[in-house]
Amino acid sequence: MHYISLGRRTAAAASAAAVATALLGGAAAPASSHWEAAPVSSHSQTEMLQPDPTSPTAYEFGETLAGLEGEELEITFLAEIIPHHRAAIEMAQLELERGTSPDIRTHAENIIANQQHQIDQFTTWLEEWYGLTPEEAMAQVPAEAQEEMKILEEETQMMIEELSAVEAGEDFDVAFVQKMIPHHNSGIIEFLEPQSRAVHPQLRVAATSGITTQQAQVADFRTWLAGRA
């Protein structure tokens, strides 16, 4: 394994946290170590229409990426972002099946197109650069990252199950947006290190594109949610 020095890792993690905070609209990482679904409140409609919280494990995984470099950074990132994108596509497909808002359905179509394109890119690069499938890459990442990725997968599956339980209609649009915002936020956090430190320039460009696209969608989703209050 090729770990960078503790001092550099600390600085990199602090930098990643600062950038993540800026990208996520000032939201700090929650204190608990595991993500929990936002409880349904009986208070105001505005409170009910807040997005679900971003997983604390996503911040932890971002710090883990900050402690890696070179081949190990790229393989670990790619091993996580591919299933992360697949989950977003699964949720977007549910929105197309059950949602009614033209604006949100358009976003869902864009999520499917953009993230499938990146999945294809990332899968090809893993094979070309390292001779690995996504599953083989997963088996090669550091133990700490594997544990975080396992938690993230469990949380994502819970998110999808909760979304699948929502009936078709505007309520589904709301639930989709409430869950896609933290999912995108996690993706933005994961993109930060490869954006600045990936060995291959094409991966740095793809990470920048991923941040820009998902940041714009999060802003649109927040505006749409605010309009429902």
N, C-alpha and C positions, 0 to 999 in steps of 0.2 A: 504494500500500500504506500501511496505517496502523499503523506500528510504534510501540510505546511506548518510553520512554526506556530506555537501557541499565541505569540504576540500578533502575528499576521492574521491568524484565525480570529482572534478577538476583534481586531480592527475590521476585518472583513465582515464578520457577523454584525458588528455595530453599524457598519455602513449599510449592509443589507436591510437591517431593521429600520434604519432611518429612511431609506428609499421606500421600503414597503409601507411605512407609516404615511409617507407623502402620497404614494400611489393609492392607498386605501382610504384617503380622505381623513387622515388623522386618527384612524382607529388603531389602538394599541393591541398587542397580543393579549388575549385573556390569560388570567392567572392559572386556571386549572390545566391539568396535563392532558385532558381528553375533551374532545368536542361533544357537546350535548345539544340535542334539538331544542330550538327555542320553544318555551312553553306557550300554550295558547292563553292569552290574557283576557280577562273579562273587563278590562279597563277601556280606554278610548280606542276608537277605530284607528287613529294615528299610531298608537302604540302597537296595535295588532299587525299593522302593515310594515313594520320594520323588517329588514332582511334578517335571515338567520345569522348567527355569529360565524366568523371565520375560525376554522379549526386551529387550536393552539399547536397541534402537531405539525401543521404546515409551516409555522414559524420555526419550529424545532428542526424540521427537515431543511429549511433554508439555511439555518446555522450549520447543519451538517455539511451541506454543499459548500459553504464558505470555508470549511476545513479541508477540502479536497482540491486537487489541481490536475491538469493534464487529462490523460486518458481516463483516470478514475472519476474525475468530475463529469466528463462527458457521458460515460457509460451509466453512472448513477442517475444523472439527470434524465437521460433518454429512457432508462428503465422505468422511471416514475411517470414521466409526462405522457407516455403512450397510453397506459391504462387510464390516466386522468382525462385525457381527451376522449377516449372511448366512452367513459361515463357521461361526459358532457353531451356527446352525440346521443346516447341512450335517453337522457332527459329531454333533449331537444326533439327527438322523435315522438316522445310522449306529448310534448306541447303541440306538435302538428296533428296528433290524433285527437286531443281533447281540448285544446285551447281555442278561444274565440277572438282574441284581439288581433287584428291584422298586423299591428306594429310588432307585437311579441312573436307572432308566427313568422314574420320576416326575419327577426333576430334568430329564431330557432333554425330557419333554413340556412342563414349565414354561418351559424355555429357548426352545423353539420358539414357544410362545404369547406369552411376554413380549417376546421380541426381534422377532418379526414385527409385534407391535403397535407397537413403537417404530420399526421400519423404515417402517411405514405413516405414522406421525406425522411422522417426520423428512422423508420424501419429500414429504408434503403441505406442510410448512412451507417447505421449500426452494422449492417452486413458488409458494406464496402470498406469501412474504416477498421472494424474490429472482428469481422467474421462471426458476428453474434446475431441470434434472434432476440426479440424482446424478452422471451422467457429465459434464455441463457444469460442475458445481461443482468436480469433480476437476481440470478444465482451468484453473480460475481460482485455485487455491490457490498460495501462494508456492513458488518453486522448491525451497527447502530442505524444505518439507513434502512436496512431490511426491516427492522422492527418498526421504524416510523412509517415505512411504506405499507406494512401490514395494517397498522392502525388506520392510516388514511383510507385504505381500501375498505375496511370494515365500516368506517364512518360514511363513506360514499355509498356503499350498499344500503345502509340505513336510510340515507337521504333519498335514494331512488325508491325504496320500499314505501317511504312516507308519501312521496309524490305519486306513486302508483295508486295509492289509496284514495286520492282526491278525485271527485267526480268531474266530468267534463263541464265546461262553462267558464265564466269569468273567475270563479274561485280557483280553477286550475291555473289560469294565467298568473294570478297572484302568487300561488304556491310555487310555480315554476320560477318566477322572478326572485322570490324570497330565497330560494335554494341555489339558483344560478349565480347570484351575486357572491356569496362566500366561496362557491366552487371556482369562479373566475379569480377571486382574490387569492386563493391558494395557488392557482396557476401563475399569477403574476409574481408571487413570492418565489416560486420554483424557477422562473425564468431569469431572475436577477443575476445569479452568479454566472451562468453560461453567457448571458448578454455581455458581460464585461471580461470574462476570463476563459471562455472556451478556446481550445487550440485551433479549431477549424473556423475560419471567418464566416463560412456559410451558416454555421450554427449560431454564431453571434448575431447575424442578420435575422435569422428565423426567430431567435429569442426576442429581439427588439420588436419584430412584427407581432409576435404573440402578446407582448406587453401592451403595445399600442392598441391592438384590436380589442383585447379584453378590457382594458381600461375604458375605452370608449363605450363598450357595451354596458359595463357597470354603471357608468354615468347616465346612460339612457334608461337603464332599468331603475335606477334610483329616482330619476325624474318621473318616470311612469308610475312607480309606486306612490310617490308623493301626491300625484294627481288623483289617486284612488281614495285618499283620506277624506 
